[in-house]
């Protein structure tokens, strides 16, 4: 049996092996329990679910639970960020090793510590998300935030045209048809999407994260 197995392996090309590995990786990415980012507009609301037209063009049903948290996204500006503010920023790397913000969201004091750290993010290819406390804000040479988190630090350039928003505690009354949202949902074995939290634009704001 071992000799036969070795013979079969010799007959399998490197290309075939790579194809098999790639297929397995793809299956792993779509495995039940995966965290799926959904950005789009609410098209329907019921007691325990939202119908969402995603930016990708799909029409999805996002299920809600008693534990699903809702956060309101409102407009802010750079003056709302002070040393000690707790923020999050999706960003892309620059040649000098610093980051350039794609958006910045400011947490209220009661949500300080949410998602603390630096990790890959899915806003655009190669983007990251950094959540942490602002150490300083330099505005003399561009607008640069020093963001400290447990185990590290990042310097983030915030261009003038980058959206800055507040992320505030809210309730389900904000979830209405036409409201733009961002949610990261878990996918069950049958494909059902369930939101752990939802960031919803208030007064026509589109969440930029």
C-alpha positions as CSV (number, residue, x, y, z in Angstrom):
1,X,0.0,0.0,0.0
2,X,2.8,2.4,0.9
3,X,4.6,1.7,-2.4
4,X,1.4,2.3,-4.3
5,X,0.9,5.6,-2.4
6,X,4.4,6.8,-3.2
7,X,3.8,5.9,-6.8
8,X,0.6,7.9,-6.9
9,X,2.4,10.9,-5.3
10,X,5.1,10.8,-8.0
11,X,2.3,11.0,-10.6
12,X,0.8,14.1,-9.1
13,X,2.2,17.3,-10.6
14,X,3.3,20.3,-8.5
15,X,0.5,22.3,-10.2
16,X,-2.1,19.8,-9.0
17,X,-0.8,19.9,-5.5
18,X,-0.9,23.7,-5.5
19,X,-4.4,23.6,-6.8
20,X,-5.5,21.2,-4.0
21,X,-3.9,23.5,-1.4
22,X,-5.5,26.6,-2.8
23,X,-8.9,24.9,-2.8
24,X,-8.5,23.9,0.8
25,X,-7.5,27.4,1.8
26,X,-10.6,28.8,0.0
27,X,-12.8,26.4,1.9
28,X,-11.2,27.4,5.2
29,X,-11.9,31.1,4.5
30,X,-15.6,30.3,3.9
31,X,-15.9,27.9,6.8
32,X,-18.8,28.2,9.2
33,X,-18.1,30.7,12.0
34,X,-16.2,33.0,9.7
35,X,-16.5,36.8,10.4
36,X,-18.0,38.5,7.3
37,X,-17.8,42.2,6.8
38,X,-21.0,43.7,5.4
39,X,-21.3,47.4,4.3
40,X,-24.5,48.6,2.7
41,X,-28.0,50.1,3.1
42,X,-30.9,48.8,5.1
43,X,-33.8,47.9,2.8
44,X,-36.1,46.2,5.4
45,X,-36.4,45.8,9.1
46,X,-38.1,43.2,11.3
47,X,-37.9,42.3,15.0
48,X,-34.9,40.0,14.6
49,X,-33.4,40.7,11.2
50,X,-32.4,43.4,8.7
51,X,-32.5,43.2,4.9
52,X,-29.4,44.9,3.6
53,X,-28.4,45.8,0.0
54,X,-24.6,45.4,0.3
55,X,-22.1,47.6,-1.6
56,X,-21.0,44.4,-3.4
57,X,-24.5,44.2,-5.0
58,X,-25.9,41.3,-2.9
59,X,-29.2,41.4,-1.0
60,X,-28.5,39.9,2.4
61,X,-30.5,39.1,5.5
62,X,-28.6,40.0,8.7
63,X,-30.0,38.4,11.9
64,X,-30.0,40.1,15.2
65,X,-29.9,38.7,18.7
66,X,-30.5,40.1,22.2
67,X,-26.8,40.7,22.4
68,X,-26.4,42.6,19.1
69,X,-25.0,46.1,19.9
70,X,-25.9,49.2,17.9
71,X,-23.6,52.2,17.6
72,X,-24.5,55.5,15.9
73,X,-22.0,57.0,13.5
74,X,-22.0,60.8,13.5
75,X,-19.8,63.4,11.9
76,X,-16.7,64.6,13.8
77,X,-13.5,66.6,13.0
78,X,-9.9,66.5,14.0
79,X,-10.5,69.0,16.9
80,X,-12.6,66.3,18.6
81,X,-9.4,64.2,18.9
82,X,-7.2,65.0,21.9
83,X,-4.3,63.3,23.7
84,X,-5.9,60.4,25.6
85,X,-8.8,60.0,23.1
86,X,-9.6,56.4,22.2
87,X,-9.9,56.0,18.4
88,X,-9.9,53.5,15.6
89,X,-8.4,54.0,12.2
90,X,-8.5,52.0,9.0
91,X,-5.3,52.8,7.2
92,X,-2.8,51.7,4.5
93,X,1.0,51.5,4.9
94,X,3.3,54.2,3.5
95,X,6.9,53.8,2.3
96,X,8.4,55.2,5.5
97,X,6.6,52.6,7.7
98,X,3.9,54.9,8.9
99,X,0.2,54.6,8.1
100,X,-2.1,56.8,6.1
101,X,-5.7,56.9,7.4
102,X,-8.6,55.9,5.2
103,X,-11.0,56.9,8.0
104,X,-10.9,57.7,11.7
105,X,-13.6,56.9,14.3
106,X,-13.6,58.3,17.8
107,X,-15.0,56.2,20.7
108,X,-16.7,57.7,23.7
109,X,-14.9,57.2,27.0
110,X,-17.2,54.3,28.0
111,X,-16.1,52.4,25.0
112,X,-12.3,53.0,25.5
113,X,-10.4,49.7,25.0
114,X,-12.8,48.4,22.3
115,X,-10.8,46.2,19.9
116,X,-7.5,47.4,21.3
117,X,-4.6,46.5,18.9
118,X,-3.4,46.5,15.3
119,X,-4.6,44.0,12.8
120,X,-5.4,43.4,9.1
121,X,-8.7,44.9,7.9
122,X,-10.9,44.5,4.8
123,X,-11.7,48.1,3.8
124,X,-9.3,48.0,0.9
125,X,-6.5,45.6,-0.1
126,X,-3.6,45.8,2.3
127,X,-5.5,47.9,4.9
128,X,-5.2,47.6,8.6
129,X,-7.2,48.6,11.7
130,X,-5.6,50.2,14.7
131,X,-7.5,50.8,17.9
132,X,-5.8,52.6,20.7
133,X,-5.3,55.8,22.8
134,X,-3.9,58.9,21.2
135,X,-0.5,59.8,22.6
136,X,-0.1,63.0,20.7
137,X,-1.5,64.9,17.7
138,X,0.9,66.9,15.5
139,X,-0.6,69.3,13.0
140,X,2.4,71.3,12.0
141,X,3.6,68.8,9.3
142,X,0.4,67.3,8.2
143,X,-2.0,65.8,10.8
144,X,-0.2,62.8,12.5
145,X,-1.7,60.8,15.3
146,X,0.4,58.6,17.6
147,X,-1.8,55.7,18.6
148,X,-0.8,53.5,21.5
149,X,-2.2,50.1,22.2
150,X,-1.2,47.1,24.3
151,X,2.1,45.9,22.9
152,X,2.7,48.5,20.3
153,X,2.3,51.9,18.7
154,X,1.5,53.3,15.2
155,X,1.9,56.8,13.7
156,X,-1.0,57.6,11.4
157,X,-1.2,60.4,8.9
158,X,-4.7,61.8,8.6
159,X,-5.2,63.7,5.2
160,X,-7.6,66.6,5.1
161,X,-10.1,64.7,3.0
162,X,-10.3,61.6,5.2
163,X,-13.7,61.2,7.0
164,X,-13.6,61.5,10.8
165,X,-16.7,60.2,12.8
166,X,-17.9,59.6,16.3
167,X,-19.0,56.1,17.2
168,X,-21.6,56.4,20.0
169,X,-23.8,53.9,21.9
170,X,-27.3,53.7,20.3
171,X,-30.4,51.5,20.1
172,X,-32.4,49.7,17.5
173,X,-34.6,52.7,16.8
174,X,-31.7,53.9,14.6
175,X,-32.1,50.9,12.3
176,X,-34.5,52.1,9.6
177,X,-34.9,51.7,5.8
178,X,-32.4,53.8,4.0
179,X,-29.8,53.9,6.8
180,X,-26.2,53.0,5.8
181,X,-24.5,50.4,8.1
182,X,-21.3,48.5,8.6
183,X,-21.5,45.2,10.4
184,X,-19.3,42.2,11.0
185,X,-21.4,39.1,11.1
186,X,-20.7,35.5,11.9
187,X,-21.7,32.9,9.3
188,X,-23.3,29.6,10.5
189,X,-23.1,26.3,8.8
190,X,-26.3,27.0,6.8
191,X,-25.0,30.4,5.7
192,X,-27.1,32.4,8.1
193,X,-25.4,35.8,9.0
194,X,-25.8,37.0,12.6
195,X,-24.6,40.5,13.6
196,X,-22.5,40.9,16.8
197,X,-22.6,44.7,16.5
198,X,-23.9,47.2,13.9
199,X,-22.5,50.7,13.2
200,X,-25.3,52.8,11.7
201,X,-25.1,56.2,10.1
202,X,-27.2,58.9,11.9
203,X,-28.7,61.8,10.0
204,X,-27.6,60.5,6.6
205,X,-24.0,59.7,7.5
206,X,-22.4,56.8,5.7
207,X,-20.1,54.9,8.0
208,X,-16.6,55.1,6.4
209,X,-15.0,52.1,8.1
